[in-house]
Structure formats: C-alpha cells, structure tokens
Amino acid sequence: MCRWVRTRELSLLGSMGGSKINRHRWTSLVLVLIALLSSAVRPAMAQEGPERSGLRPDAPEYGIRGPHWVGYRPIVIGEGTDQQRHADLWYPALNPEGAAEDIAYEFTFIIPELRGDAPPVVFGHALRDAPIDGATGPYPLVVFSHGFSANPEWYSTLPEHYASHGFIVLAPEHADPEWSESALASIDRPRDITQTLDFAEELTAPDGELAGLIDLDNVAVVGHSYGGYTALAMAGAQYDLDAFNQRCAELSPNDPKAFLCLPLVGQEAAMAARAGLDSVPAGLWPSFGDPRVTAIVPIAGDAFLFDEAGLAPVTIPMMAIGGTEDTGTPFDWGSELSYEHASSERKALVAFVGAEHFFMGTPCEDMPWTAAFPYSELICFDPVWDKDRALDLTHHFSTAFLLAELKADANAAAALAADSVTIPGIAYQAMGF
C-alpha cells in the first residue's frame, strides 16, 4: 500500500507543472495520507488471526486449522485427593501481540521403564497460559482420552485443532498400568472421564476459572485405541463378557488377536469388584456411561468387550474412525464392529484403507523422544498412508462431526453426507447426515 501511495505521489507532483507551493502542498497531503494509512494498518495486522492451513496443501476444508488462536495450560484434576491426576487444557485464546504458537509440551512416561533422565517433550502449536477468548464463548467441551499407557501430549495435534475451531478440550491422563492389568484399567477409565466432567462443571460455575465459558449441554468424548473403548463406555456401551469370551475361544492359538484376550479373559470377578458390584452380572453389565456425553468419536477404538449386544445401547451420535489393517485394534473388533452395532441414528464410519494403528498420530519430527522409543516404527510409520495426509483427514472428519453435533453446523453436517465423501483411500459409510 505504501509503495502504491509513493507512486501516486510522484505522478501528482509531476502533473503540477513544477510549482514549489503546489508541490509542497501535495507532498504534505500525501505524507498525511501515508501516516493515516499506516496507523490504520498496524492495529489490523496485530489483530490478525492465526495462519490457517493443514499439514499438507491438499488438506480438505475441516482439516485446515480454524480461526481461533489456541491456548494451553497443564492442570490438576482432583487436587489434594487420592484421585488426583494430571490433565491438559486447550482452548480458544486471545493473542493481541500476534505471538507465535510455539510450545514444548513436557510429560512423564506412564510406564516407568520408559522414563529417562531428561523430560521428554512434544513440540506443538499453542500459546502457554494465554488468556481465553471470552467474547465468542461458551464453547462445547471435548474430552480426549489417550491410548493405553500413552500420554495426552502424544496426540496434541488433535486437541489443538479442535480448540482452533472453537472447542474447549480437556485431556485427563489415565493411570494405565501394564497391559497385563488392563482389566482393572477398563473399569477405571470411565470413572476418569466422569471425574473430568465434574471438574469441567467446577470450571464453568459462576465462581470457576472459566465461568460460563463451557457449554456442558454439548459434550463429546474423542479417544484413540483404548481411549476409543473409553468413549464407547461413556456413551453407554455395556460389557457382554460371555460374547467376548466366546469370541476369544474361537481364535486359533497363533492368532495375533489373542493378545487382546489374554489379560481380560477370566477377570470377570476382579472387574466386578473394581466396579463395586456385589457379583459378576449375568448377561449385559450395567452401563458405566454418563448422560452428559452427547457424541463420541472412537478412533481405532477397542469395542470387543461390548460385542454386538453391548454396543446396541449406544444411541448418541457417533463417528468411528479406523484403519482396515490395524493390528493393534483389528478393524472387525473395533471401528467396524462399533459402526455396525451401535443404535445411533446419526453415525459414520471412516475407514482408512490399509492403515495401521497409529495412522493419525502426531508427526514424529515433533516428538524427538520417539527416536529411542522401542515402538517407534509402530508410532512413526504407516505401511500405506502418508501420516500428514492421514492426520489432515482425521482432523477433517472428526472436526466436521464435532461442529455438526456440538454446534449444529449445517455445512459441516452436509460435508458428512454419504454422497459428499469421495476421497481416495477412504471407505466411508454414514447414516443420518
């Protein structure tokens, strides 16, 4: 703009026939105009929103980062109690100075054997302790549940993306033991989410830190792997352990799915005791769900403990996302099973053809600790998918679903209609959109 004004100034001076008085008058006028234009431009630049892009240039509409700056702070849920736990909070933020969204999330490995001398970090895109943008709230709540023995920070790209689109995200850290003790963790995880929802009520209460800024009428649980199991449990899925035991009994001794069965088969009594039940229920177990949850997104979510009859009680909107070649949560024991047997009137299945278990994980260049991690190949690489592409698409589908269900966004809902999705490598089914 200033270059354009300078060119106009020279042209006007030339047209005045060389008069010193006129040249001085026009020069003064143009300098005043430049000053006015510059003062108008500077504040606008400081108030500009964040860069809006996906990980790749071909990211679809909802795979592009949203219009909000993203704030972050670590928090403690249940402080001072025997249920105290670390959690992460992401939210739409103010950024009047236009600071760069650069952050290093520190975390402690849940499995002690993986802990080193230096705290591991995940590099992300958020503003530590930035003030929340109160002008555009209240914001629907997304509770994110991480995979078994993982950490919320491993998935930071997802909460950041949701916060940029106008959601508050709470991600509690589950105290998962070794997989051999997953029977007890299966009972504890839904309780963690209920505790997180209770904490959200405290935050948004009139005297809370986020008073009036969390819309608890619109709440989703998003989770990966055993976090997907957790999302299904919060939606009211009920254990059908007789069917699960039968499913496991039919496996051949060398079937790779057996690792899912080994720590759970025969643990009914321990699980019932952990749940506070007097005896092992016959048939379907009571629900561990919470009526405050209004939508779920299980990603590579374990559904085998519920089986077909136990998934039928799920009636709230659901989007199941998974890889068809997943060996961590086999597709037919997870995402496909969830979609086929949930009773939700509005549901979708996003199948990444050929994808493995961590197809949508945070890029490993942002997680330098993975270089020495024993399972780095599983976390960092997919046999078929470019992980940036897979993450862009996971952002796209899950964000459109959250916007449609928690914000009644008609355009987002239309993007999820079965005939609207024609993306190579995605096998898509949907009902009710």
Secondary structure, DSSP 8 states (H G I E B T S, - for coil): -HHHHHHHHHHHHHHTTT-HHHHHHHHHHHHHHHHHHHHHHHHHHHT-------SSTT--GGGS--SSEEEEEEEEESTTSTT-EEEEEEEEE--TT-----EEEE---SSGGG--SS--EEEES-EET--B-GGG--EEEEEEE--TT--GGGGTHHHHHHHHTT-EEEEE------GGGHHHHHHHHHHHHHHHHHHHHHHHSTTSTTTT-EEEEEEEEEEETHHHHHHHHHTT----HHHHHHHHHTS-TT-TTHHHHTTTTT-HHHHHHHTT-SS--SSS------TT--EEEEES---TTTHHHHHTT--S-EEEEEETT-SSS-GGGTHHHHHHH---SSEEEEEETT--TTTTS--GGG-GGGGG-TTHHHHH--SSS-HHHHHHHHHHHHHHHHHHHHH--HHHHHHTSGGG---TTEEEEEE--
